[in-house]
């Protein structure tokens, strides 16, 4: 299933748009989730990296089985909603790492169960900085499900097309994973087993070995052809 937003969703004004008013890059993604806005928002509001220290631990990223199978158990998104983990305005989470340096995002707006907005400033080359905002917005549908839309806005971007393409792929891949993960949790599906994790790792290694073998055979044939032609 696609995470492609409709033309109306792209044109709509969303919370957080004012944070980066002259954005060079705007990337929208949208999915439909089998739950109410309250249920969906409960998982969104506790997102953030898992940590061994209980005081720093958050709810993780509630991704689908296809993704979580490759993630160690202690790093996976929590299966249940934990009210005490709900993000508040002013909270700061680490959303990714640039090398060994954590990149932090600040919660600037929470309107449960409708929207949550993050903002951050990213270091760019030559001491320049990029302003970034990321909004997650839920909307109830008549069929009882929820439409989840995200919008990434980035300012002070030099390579617009590159950042737009990469940002779009990452954002839509992430929101598709969130859709699958939240759907599985609301349906009561258990988390992936360690046996499944090991099986997939073995399969990945076997696939890599097979590809290396095929590539080696092709290189060998090409070299022999070169020898015979000289």
PLY file of the C-alpha trace (Angstrom):
ply
format ascii 1.0
element vertex 230
property float x
property float y
property float z
element edge 229
property int vertex1
property int vertex2
end_header
0.00 0.00 0.00
1.17 3.51 -0.90
1.84 6.39 1.47
1.03 8.85 -1.29
-1.07 11.84 -0.12
-3.97 13.23 -2.12
-3.72 16.58 -3.89
-6.08 18.03 -1.27
-3.83 16.82 1.54
-0.80 18.39 -0.10
-2.58 21.74 -0.40
-4.01 21.73 3.14
-2.55 23.98 5.82
-1.20 21.90 8.71
0.00 22.67 12.24
3.67 23.63 12.23
3.72 25.12 8.74
4.64 28.49 10.25
7.85 27.14 11.80
9.63 27.01 8.45
7.60 29.57 6.46
9.93 29.74 3.45
10.71 26.04 3.17
12.82 24.92 0.23
11.55 21.36 0.62
8.05 20.23 1.58
7.35 16.50 1.69
3.92 15.05 2.49
2.94 11.45 3.18
-0.40 9.95 4.22
-1.83 6.54 5.14
-5.05 5.08 6.52
-4.90 3.18 9.83
-7.51 0.78 11.24
-8.14 2.60 14.49
-9.57 5.77 16.01
-7.52 8.99 16.23
-7.22 8.42 20.00
-5.75 4.95 19.50
-3.37 6.04 16.74
-2.25 9.16 18.58
-1.44 7.13 21.68
1.37 5.39 19.80
2.57 8.53 18.03
2.79 10.46 21.30
5.19 7.97 22.91
7.61 7.70 20.00
11.31 8.06 20.67
14.34 5.80 21.08
14.29 2.93 23.58
16.91 3.17 26.32
18.29 0.85 28.98
17.88 3.64 31.55
14.16 3.73 32.54
14.36 7.50 33.01
15.37 7.94 29.36
13.35 5.12 27.83
10.58 5.97 25.39
8.08 3.95 23.39
10.33 3.31 20.40
9.07 3.43 16.83
5.98 1.19 16.35
7.00 -0.37 13.05
5.55 -3.39 11.28
6.80 -6.98 11.53
8.70 -6.74 8.25
10.91 -4.08 9.84
10.94 -5.14 13.49
12.13 -8.65 12.64
15.54 -7.10 12.02
15.50 -5.02 15.23
16.71 -6.40 18.59
13.83 -7.03 20.99
14.89 -4.34 23.47
14.94 -1.70 20.71
11.50 -2.44 19.22
8.49 -0.20 19.69
6.33 -0.99 22.71
3.25 -3.09 21.96
0.98 -1.13 24.34
0.23 2.52 24.90
1.89 3.83 28.08
0.19 7.11 29.12
3.18 8.21 31.23
5.32 8.29 28.07
3.09 10.77 26.23
5.15 13.61 24.82
4.60 17.15 26.09
5.50 20.50 24.61
9.16 21.19 25.33
10.21 17.52 25.40
13.27 16.62 23.33
13.91 13.30 21.62
16.74 11.95 19.52
15.32 11.25 16.07
18.51 10.02 14.35
22.30 10.07 14.50
24.79 11.88 12.28
27.86 9.74 12.80
28.22 9.55 16.58
26.36 12.82 17.15
22.68 12.59 18.11
20.32 14.87 16.21
17.56 16.11 18.50
14.03 17.25 17.80
11.93 19.37 20.14
8.20 18.94 20.63
6.77 22.38 19.92
3.06 21.59 19.72
0.78 18.85 21.03
-2.95 18.83 20.36
-4.11 15.36 21.38
-5.45 13.38 19.63
-5.14 15.51 16.50
-1.55 16.61 15.98
1.99 16.69 17.23
4.76 18.88 15.78
8.53 18.54 16.08
11.17 21.13 15.20
14.94 20.99 14.98
17.97 22.70 13.51
20.36 20.50 11.55
24.01 21.25 10.94
24.90 21.56 7.26
28.22 22.02 5.50
30.40 25.10 6.04
28.73 25.95 9.34
25.31 26.52 7.79
22.14 25.28 9.44
18.85 23.88 8.18
15.55 24.52 9.95
13.29 21.46 9.99
9.72 20.85 11.10
7.81 17.57 11.11
4.08 17.43 11.72
1.95 14.34 12.32
-1.77 14.94 11.95
-4.66 12.52 12.49
-8.13 12.87 11.00
-11.14 10.67 11.75
-12.86 9.05 8.77
-16.51 8.14 8.42
-15.66 4.42 8.35
-14.16 4.61 11.84
-10.57 4.54 10.62
-7.95 7.29 10.82
-6.09 9.16 8.14
-2.54 9.97 9.27
-0.70 12.67 7.38
2.86 13.81 7.94
4.59 16.87 6.56
8.33 17.49 6.54
9.46 21.07 5.89
13.14 21.97 5.44
14.62 25.43 4.99
18.01 26.73 3.84
18.61 23.78 1.53
21.28 23.99 -1.15
20.50 20.84 -3.16
16.72 21.11 -3.30
15.99 18.23 -5.67
18.28 15.78 -3.87
16.95 16.58 -0.40
13.36 16.54 -1.67
13.78 13.12 -3.27
15.56 11.57 -0.29
13.28 13.22 2.26
10.21 12.00 0.40
11.43 8.40 0.25
12.45 8.34 3.93
9.24 10.03 5.12
6.92 7.77 3.13
8.83 4.65 4.10
8.62 5.66 7.76
4.91 6.44 7.73
4.15 3.19 5.88
6.05 1.35 8.61
4.11 3.21 11.30
0.85 2.28 9.60
1.77 -1.39 9.56
3.08 -1.33 13.12
0.08 0.44 14.63
-2.34 -1.76 12.69
-0.59 -4.88 14.02
-0.66 -3.60 17.59
-4.31 -2.63 17.49
-5.11 -6.07 16.05
-3.28 -7.72 18.96
-0.59 -9.28 16.80
2.42 -10.45 18.89
5.90 -9.11 18.20
8.22 -11.05 15.85
10.00 -14.01 17.40
13.75 -14.35 17.76
13.56 -17.49 15.61
12.16 -15.41 12.79
14.94 -12.89 13.26
17.62 -15.59 13.02
15.97 -17.16 9.97
15.87 -13.85 8.13
19.49 -13.11 8.98
20.53 -16.52 7.70
18.49 -15.92 4.55
20.10 -12.53 4.04
23.60 -14.01 4.39
22.73 -16.84 2.02
21.39 -14.36 -0.50
24.54 -12.26 -0.27
26.72 -15.35 -0.80
24.63 -16.36 -3.83
24.92 -12.88 -5.34
28.67 -12.85 -4.74
28.96 -16.27 -6.43
26.99 -15.12 -9.48
29.02 -11.91 -9.71
32.24 -13.91 -9.42
31.20 -16.30 -12.20
30.35 -13.39 -14.48
33.69 -11.73 -13.76
35.50 -15.01 -14.42
33.78 -15.49 -17.78
34.51 -11.90 -18.74
38.19 -12.35 -17.88
38.46 -15.58 -19.84
36.86 -13.92 -22.83
39.41 -11.16 -22.59
42.26 -13.70 -22.43
41.09 -15.57 -25.51
40.63 -12.36 -27.48
44.23 -11.23 -26.93
0 1
1 2
2 3
3 4
4 5
5 6
6 7
7 8
8 9
9 10
10 11
11 12
12 13
13 14
14 15
15 16
16 17
17 18
18 19
19 20
20 21
21 22
22 23
23 24
24 25
25 26
26 27
27 28
28 29
29 30
30 31
31 32
32 33
33 34
34 35
35 36
36 37
37 38
38 39
39 40
40 41
41 42
42 43
43 44
44 45
45 46
46 47
47 48
48 49
49 50
50 51
51 52
52 53
53 54
54 55
55 56
56 57
57 58
58 59
59 60
60 61
61 62
62 63
63 64
64 65
65 66
66 67
67 68
68 69
69 70
70 71
71 72
72 73
73 74
74 75
75 76
76 77
77 78
78 79
79 80
80 81
81 82
82 83
83 84
84 85
85 86
86 87
87 88
88 89
89 90
90 91
91 92
92 93
93 94
94 95
95 96
96 97
97 98
98 99
99 100
100 101
101 102
102 103
103 104
104 105
105 106
106 107
107 108
108 109
109 110
110 111
111 112
112 113
113 114
114 115
115 116
116 117
117 118
118 119
119 120
120 121
121 122
122 123
123 124
124 125
125 126
126 127
127 128
128 129
129 130
130 131
131 132
132 133
133 134
134 135
135 136
136 137
137 138
138 139
139 140
140 141
141 142
142 143
143 144
144 145
145 146
146 147
147 148
148 149
149 150
150 151
151 152
152 153
153 154
154 155
155 156
156 157
157 158
158 159
159 160
160 161
161 162
162 163
163 164
164 165
165 166
166 167
167 168
168 169
169 170
170 171
171 172
172 173
173 174
174 175
175 176
176 177
177 178
178 179
179 180
180 181
181 182
182 183
183 184
184 185
185 186
186 187
187 188
188 189
189 190
190 191
191 192
192 193
193 194
194 195
195 196
196 197
197 198
198 199
199 200
200 201
201 202
202 203
203 204
204 205
205 206
206 207
207 208
208 209
209 210
210 211
211 212
212 213
213 214
214 215
215 216
216 217
217 218
218 219
219 220
220 221
221 222
222 223
223 224
224 225
225 226
226 227
227 228
228 229
